[in-house]
Amino acid sequence: MRKAVLLLAGVAAIACASVAPGAESADPVFFRDDPAVRIALGSSRTPIVLTGSGEWRIYDRTRDSFLTTGKAGEGVSIQLESGQMRTMRAGGNGSTRRTGPFLVRSLSTDGTLTFNKKRYRGELWISVTDTGMLVVNRLPMESYLRGVVPLEIGKRPRSEIAAVEAQAVAARSYSYSHIGVTSRPFDMYATVQDQVYGGVDAETEITDEAIHSTAGMVLKFAGRVLANTPYSSTCGGSTAATSEVWYKEPDQPFLQPVSDRIPGTDKFYCDPSPRFSWTETFTGDQLNAVINKYLASYTNAPAGDLGRVRMVRETGRTQTDRVRALEITTDRGTYTLRGNDTRFVLRNPAGAILNSTYFTTELSTGSTGAVQQLTVKGRGYGHGIGMCQWGAIGRARAGQDYKTILTTYYRGTSVEKF
């Protein structure tokens, strides 16, 4: 969720468009009133095994004919052979090789399909790409959100449903902006690269209720749908303007810093977050390791051994007191990290990026001048732009409704039907 732009009304036509129907594999009824989204679930060069909750069928979409029918719980594999695909049933009975794409669909409207041990609504499309067989889940927008919202906001009690409703609207706005905008055979990834999507197994009663109560609602700014609505776990006391973190991108009027302080107190709505405040400590060896491994990817540092780290210095702070730039001096030279890049270099030994750019540093050096320990003390978790999810939870606990929460974090916006 990197950029924040406006989605033109013309996308409605794209959102409602479907693949040209034909014979048995024409779009089922459940797509007719709800735009379809295409989610990339994964790619594999090894055989893919599929099952279904009821009777289901695999079609060769190019020829508009079905290849095989599976019974409930029965597995059918799809194999990649010389750039083509073929289906294989238990016992070795298989189809001839086809170029595809293959369309996999349950024969009942409430049936689910299983891939990689996860159940999915809608249908699966399988095509051959440079990386193997690409599996895409095509399903109605509102069904997709049922597998997204719980993983983005977490399992919340009914008393916090306003935060869940706010998350549903933000996720829906983001999703609409990604329908049909690229030449790829899918709209979004099922990972943090877009929105985390877990299919049927991620669904909860509370998030289903929140999605239903906000059905079709999106954020608008100046009369147009607001696209790519960024959000993150914990702002640490204030959200950030776009350029404070994603320094190569321009600021947007609806993504300005918003204080998360509770009026009349010294507390913040996102205080309950387990990562509201945190400390990360690097030994000299750990710091040398991450700098040598990652720094060249984000600065003009040369690839290879940079030697020992001699200095880490904050060289600027933003209007919300986040680190604007971090100067790293090694045996080979001095290099400057900016904005969110800092998080991707200062990784912990397990490889996890730094929690946020809202931090200060403390150094200790040895007699040789090399850094012996770097202590990073910070607040917040994530980029901090747009909605603060823990802040939304705190605001819901305080009695704010989802529209108030959204229009607070996204300034100058309104919540309306798409």
Number of C-alpha atoms within 10 A of each C-alpha: 15 15 15 21 15 17 20 13 12 8 17 15 11 15 20 17 15 15 8 8 12 12 8 11 20 13 15 15 9 15 18 13 10 16 20 26 27 27 24 22 20 17 18 15 15 13 18 21 18 22 25 25 19 17 19 23 18 24 21 21 21 12 12 16 16 16 18 17 17 20 15 15 15 17 16 22 16 21 21 20 14 8 14 17 24 20 23 20 17 10 6 8 8 17 14 10 15 17 17 18 20 27 25 27 24 25 17 12 12 11 19 24 27 19 17 11 11 13 19 23 23 24 20 27 24 25 19 20 13 9 10 18 25 22 25 25 27 22 21 21 22 20 21 26 24 27 25 27 31 24 16 20 21 14 17 15 10 14 13 22 20 24 28 30 31 32 28 32 27 26 23 28 23 24 22 26 23 20 22 20 13 10 7 10 17 22 23 23 17 21 15 10 10 18 21 17 26 22 23 19 13 18 21 16 11 19 29 20 16 23 23 15 12 18 17 17 20 25 26 22 19 10 13 17 26 26 26 23 26 21 23 21 23 33 34 29 24 26 27 27 24 26 19 29 24 19 15 11 13 13 17 15 13 21 22 19 20 21 19 25 17 17 10 6 7 7 12 21 27 27 21 13 19 12 21 20 17 15 14 15 15 20 14 20 13 18 23 21 19 18 21 21 16 16 23 16 13 15 13 12 19 13 12 9 14 20 16 21 25 22 18 19 15 16 13 13 17 17 11 16 15 23 24 22 21 20 16 18 19 21 13 14 13 15 17 20 22 22 22 22 22 23 18 20 23 23 22 16 12 6 11 12 16 22 24 26 28 29 21 16 16 12 16 14 15 11 7 8 12 19 23 21 18 20 15 18 15 22 22 29 24 22 27 29 30 27 28 31 25 28 31 32 26 23 23 23 16 13 13 16 18 25 18 18 23 25 18 18 24 27 17 13 22 20 21 16 12 16
